[in-house]
Amino acid sequence: MKKYRLLSPGPTPVPEKVLLKMSEVMIHHRTNEFQKVLREVHSKLKKVFCTENPVVIMASSGTGAMEASIVNFLSKADKALIIRGGKFGERFGEICEKYGVATVNYDVVSGECADPLAVADYLKRDPSIKAVFSTLCETSTGVVNDIKAIGKAVRDTKAILVVDAISGLAADELLQDEWGVDLVVAGSQKGLMLPPGLSFLSVSKKAESLMKASDLPKYYFDITKALKAHGKDDTPWTPAVSLIKGLDLVLDTILSEGMHALIARHARLANITREAMKSLGLEIFSKRPSNAVTAVKVPQNVDGTKLVNKMQDEQALTIAGGQEELKGKIFRVAHLGYMDDYDIISAVAGLEIVLKELGYNLTLGKGVGRAQELLSK
């Protein structure tokens, strides 16, 4: 018998009490009972998003909210600045291109974060740019961008700032209102500790002002309809009832811990993971690492694909490999959501065994010992 541990940067483990909550008897979504749940959830989401703006909920993966952040606020004649530092930053540009929105691509070296001064320079040179798209945590590289500084660069321009916080929300700090972020995109299967299936979009007044002029097609992802329904604690389409009931409990769990303590806990697990990796002679890939996930360079003469597969198949530890041009070159260990100290210990212990089997020279227990040393403080 093996106990499987999910250490990927999404989906992440779901707390047992949340699974039980979602298994309760189904209720109808157009009832006072469900509207009461939605009312509570809408209020709690604002606290987690650190905003006074409405946070609409959609039954989709996070990519649905990414698409909604484009089709509701831009037009075919508009231009968008895309911060591309990895697979998910690139996705914003791919969606824009499908809808005929012109893109200005700011390509960031993989593993590095965006330079806020470069963003300011793009906007100064081209005042016609209507929106700036960035990731908070670029999951594919483990990098967290400096959204506070980017927000400062965008705030006093005509452009809106759109941030994909699908992986970073509830792990990396994001103060939406204080930092001047106009649209925040999120998903359920990361720091919110739920199965995939919900996406979120928080909408500022500045962003709302662009909605009437948008000429891009939308139906299911029409945020005008979503905001109208949100004001009545309702949804325009059939919601994912069980997931939202689970979300209500998750939000209680997060808020009882407190946002500051939540971020600090993720930072602690991230630091322990990285220190354990470095004690094994491994190199951290990200120059500005996220609290959500640690990306590590695969050592020379080690097959990165085999490493990830052996971790899953033999050690029952699911981690993630690199994507696109990073495939086989990095591996990624999450410390996100419903994970604790002993998930990190397990990850490091399993990694030591697999690395040794693949011919990497190490002393078994060294990384685990370093992790234990830090956990004991």
WOPE-V467865 format. One record per residue. N is the residue number from 1. SS is DSSP state (helix for helix, strand for strand, loop for the rest). NEAR is the number of other ideal C-beta (glycine too) atoms within 8 Angstrom. D_FIRST is the distance of its C-alpha to the first C-alpha in Angstrom with 1 decimal. Layout:
<<N:SS:NEAR:D_FIRST> <N:SS:NEAR:D_FIRST>>
//
This chain:
<<1:loop:2:0.0> <2:loop:4:3.8> <3:loop:5:6.9> <4:loop:7:9.6> <5:strand:11:13.0> <6:strand:8:16.2> <7:loop:13:18.9> <8:loop:11:21.3> <9:loop:12:24.8> <10:loop:13:24.4> <11:loop:8:22.8> <12:loop:16:21.5> <13:loop:9:19.2> <14:loop:11:20.9> <15:loop:10:21.3> <16:helix:6:19.9> <17:helix:7:23.6> <18:helix:13:24.7> <19:helix:10:22.3> <20:helix:8:23.7> <21:helix:11:27.2> <22:helix:11:26.9> <23:loop:6:25.8> <24:loop:8:29.0> <25:loop:3:31.7> <26:loop:6:33.4> <27:loop:8:36.9> <28:loop:6:39.7> <29:loop:9:40.4> <30:loop:5:44.2> <31:loop:8:44.3> <32:helix:5:45.3> <33:helix:7:41.9> <34:helix:14:40.2> <35:helix:10:43.1> <36:helix:9:42.7> <37:helix:11:39.1> <38:helix:14:40.4> <39:helix:9:43.2> <40:helix:9:40.8> <41:helix:13:38.5> <42:helix:12:41.6> <43:helix:8:42.8> <44:helix:12:39.6> <45:helix:13:39.0> <46:helix:12:42.4> <47:helix:10:41.3> <48:helix:13:38.1> <49:helix:15:40.2> <50:loop:10:43.0> <51:loop:11:45.6> <52:loop:4:48.2> <53:loop:12:47.8> <54:strand:10:46.2> <55:strand:14:42.6> <56:strand:12:42.1> <57:strand:14:38.8> <58:strand:13:38.1> <59:loop:11:35.4> <60:loop:11:34.4> <61:loop:9:32.4> <62:helix:12:34.2> <63:helix:9:36.1> <64:helix:11:38.0> <65:helix:15:39.3> <66:helix:13:40.2> <67:helix:10:42.3> <68:helix:14:43.8> <69:helix:12:44.9> <70:helix:16:46.9> <71:helix:12:48.4> <72:loop:13:49.6> <73:loop:14:51.4> <74:loop:14:52.7> <75:loop:9:55.1> <76:loop:8:55.7> <77:loop:3:58.5> <78:loop:10:56.4> <79:strand:11:54.9> <80:strand:18:51.6> <81:strand:15:50.5> <82:strand:14:46.9> <83:strand:15:45.2> <84:strand:11:43.0> <85:loop:16:40.7> <86:loop:14:37.6> <87:helix:10:36.1> <88:helix:12:36.3> <89:helix:17:39.8> <90:helix:10:40.9> <91:helix:11:39.6> <92:helix:14:42.4> <93:helix:14:44.9> <94:helix:8:43.4> <95:helix:11:43.8> <96:helix:15:47.3> <97:helix:9:48.3> <98:helix:6:47.2> <99:loop:12:49.6> <100:loop:7:52.5> <101:loop:14:52.3> <102:strand:8:53.6> <103:strand:11:51.3> <104:strand:11:52.2> <105:strand:7:49.3> <106:strand:12:48.8> <107:strand:6:46.4> <108:loop:12:44.6> <109:loop:6:43.2> <110:loop:9:39.5> <111:loop:10:37.9> <112:loop:9:41.1> <113:loop:11:42.2> <114:loop:13:45.2> <115:loop:7:48.5> <116:helix:11:50.1> <117:helix:7:53.5> <118:helix:9:52.9> <119:helix:16:52.0> <120:helix:9:55.3> <121:helix:8:57.1> <122:helix:12:55.8> <123:helix:15:57.0> <124:helix:7:60.3> <125:helix:5:61.0> <126:loop:9:60.0> <127:loop:7:60.8> <128:loop:5:60.1> <129:strand:14:56.3> <130:strand:12:55.1> <131:strand:14:51.5> <132:strand:15:49.2> <133:strand:14:45.5> <134:strand:14:43.0> <135:strand:16:39.3> <136:loop:14:38.4> <137:strand:17:35.2> <138:strand:15:35.2> <139:loop:16:31.5> <140:loop:10:31.8> <141:loop:14:33.4> <142:loop:16:32.3> <143:strand:17:36.0> <144:strand:15:37.5> <145:loop:15:41.1> <146:loop:10:43.9> <147:helix:13:44.5> <148:helix:8:46.9> <149:helix:8:49.2> <150:helix:16:48.8> <151:helix:12:49.7> <152:helix:10:52.8> <153:helix:12:53.8> <154:helix:14:53.5> <155:helix:8:54.6> <156:loop:3:58.4> <157:loop:9:58.3> <158:loop:4:58.4> <159:loop:11:54.9> <160:strand:14:51.8> <161:strand:16:48.6> <162:strand:15:45.4> <163:strand:13:42.1> <164:strand:15:38.6> <165:loop:14:36.6> <166:loop:13:33.5> <167:loop:18:31.2> <168:loop:15:33.6> <169:loop:16:34.3> <170:loop:12:33.1> <171:loop:16:32.2> <172:loop:14:35.4> <173:loop:4:38.8> <174:loop:15:40.7> <175:loop:8:43.9> <176:helix:13:45.1> <177:helix:11:48.5> <178:helix:6:49.4> <179:helix:11:48.5> <180:loop:10:50.3> <181:loop:14:47.4> <182:loop:10:48.5> <183:strand:15:45.4> <184:strand:15:41.8> <185:strand:16:39.0> <186:strand:16:35.5> <187:strand:15:32.3> <188:loop:14:29.8> <189:loop:12:26.5> <190:loop:18:27.1> <191:loop:13:28.5> <192:loop:16:29.1> <193:loop:12:25.3> <194:loop:14:25.5> <195:loop:10:24.3> <196:loop:10:26.8> <197:loop:11:29.9> <198:loop:16:32.5> <199:strand:17:35.1> <200:strand:16:37.8> <201:strand:16:41.3> <202:strand:15:43.5> <203:strand:13:47.2> <204:loop:14:50.1> <205:helix:6:53.8> <206:helix:8:54.6> <207:helix:12:52.1> <208:helix:9:53.3> <209:helix:7:56.8> <210:helix:12:55.7> <211:helix:11:54.3> <212:loop:5:57.6> <213:loop:6:58.6> <214:loop:11:55.4> <215:loop:5:56.1> <216:loop:13:52.7> <217:loop:5:51.2> <218:loop:10:48.6> <219:loop:5:47.7> <220:loop:5:44.2> <221:loop:12:44.1> <222:loop:10:47.6> <223:helix:13:47.4> <224:helix:8:50.9> <225:helix:8:49.5> <226:helix:13:46.4> <227:helix:12:48.6> <228:helix:9:50.9> <229:helix:10:48.1> <230:helix:12:46.5> <231:loop:7:49.9> <232:loop:6:49.4> <233:loop:9:45.8> <234:loop:9:45.0> <235:loop:11:43.6> <236:loop:8:45.6> <237:loop:6:42.9> <238:loop:5:40.0> <239:loop:11:37.6> <240:loop:8:33.8> <241:helix:10:34.1> <242:helix:10:30.6> <243:helix:14:29.9> <244:helix:15:33.1> <245:helix:12:32.3> <246:helix:15:29.1> <247:helix:14:31.3> <248:helix:13:33.6> <249:helix:11:31.0> <250:helix:13:29.7> <251:helix:13:33.3> <252:helix:9:33.9> <253:helix:10:30.9> <254:helix:12:32.4> <255:helix:11:35.9> <256:helix:6:35.2> <257:helix:8:33.8> <258:loop:7:36.8> <259:helix:11:37.2> <260:helix:6:38.4> <261:helix:8:35.5> <262:helix:12:33.0> <263:helix:13:34.4> <264:helix:8:34.6> <265:helix:9:30.9> <266:helix:16:30.0> <267:helix:9:32.5> <268:helix:8:31.1> <269:helix:14:27.5> <270:helix:14:29.1> <271:helix:9:31.3> <272:helix:13:28.5> <273:helix:15:26.5> <274:helix:11:29.7> <275:helix:11:30.8> <276:helix:15:27.5> <277:helix:13:27.9> <278:helix:10:31.5> <279:helix:10:30.8> <280:loop:12:29.0> <281:loop:6:32.1> <282:loop:9:30.8> <283:loop:6:33.3> <284:strand:13:32.9> <285:loop:10:34.2> <286:loop:13:35.7> <287:loop:7:39.1> <288:loop:10:38.7> <289:strand:13:35.0> <290:loop:16:33.7> <291:loop:15:31.8> <292:loop:19:29.3> <293:strand:15:28.0> <294:strand:15:28.5> <295:strand:15:29.4> <296:strand:13:29.3> <297:strand:9:31.2> <298:loop:12:29.3> <299:loop:9:30.8> <300:loop:3:33.2> <301:loop:5:31.9> <302:loop:12:28.3> <303:loop:8:27.2> <304:helix:14:26.3> <305:helix:9:24.6> <306:helix:9:22.4> <307:helix:15:21.5> <308:helix:12:20.4> <309:helix:8:18.4> <310:helix:12:16.7> <311:helix:14:15.8> <312:helix:11:14.1> <313:helix:6:12.7> <314:loop:7:11.6> <315:loop:10:11.4> <316:loop:9:10.2> <317:strand:13:13.7> <318:strand:11:16.1> <319:loop:15:19.7> <320:strand:11:22.8> <321:strand:13:25.2> <322:loop:15:29.0> <323:loop:8:30.9> <324:helix:7:34.1> <325:helix:6:36.0> <326:helix:11:33.3> <327:loop:10:30.6> <328:loop:9:29.2> <329:loop:9:31.3> <330:strand:13:29.4> <331:strand:13:25.9> <332:strand:16:25.5> <333:strand:13:23.3> <334:strand:15:23.9> <335:loop:15:24.5> <336:loop:15:25.6> <337:loop:11:25.5> <338:loop:7:22.6> <339:loop:12:21.4> <340:loop:6:22.0> <341:helix:8:22.5> <342:helix:6:18.9> <343:helix:11:18.0> <344:helix:16:20.7> <345:helix:12:19.6> <346:helix:11:16.1> <347:helix:14:18.0> <348:helix:14:20.5> <349:helix:10:18.2> <350:helix:11:16.2> <351:helix:14:19.6> <352:helix:15:21.1> <353:helix:10:18.6> <354:helix:13:19.1> <355:helix:13:22.9> <356:helix:10:23.3> <357:helix:7:21.7> <358:loop:11:24.1> <359:loop:7:27.0> <360:loop:9:27.8> <361:loop:3:29.5> <362:loop:11:28.0> <363:loop:4:27.3> <364:loop:7:23.7> <365:loop:7:23.6> <366:helix:11:26.8> <367:helix:15:25.6> <368:helix:12:23.2> <369:helix:9:26.2> <370:helix:11:28.4> <371:helix:15:26.2> <372:helix:9:25.9> <373:helix:8:29.7> <374:helix:11:30.4> <375:helix:10:28.0> <376:loop:5:29.7> <377:loop:4:33.1>>
//
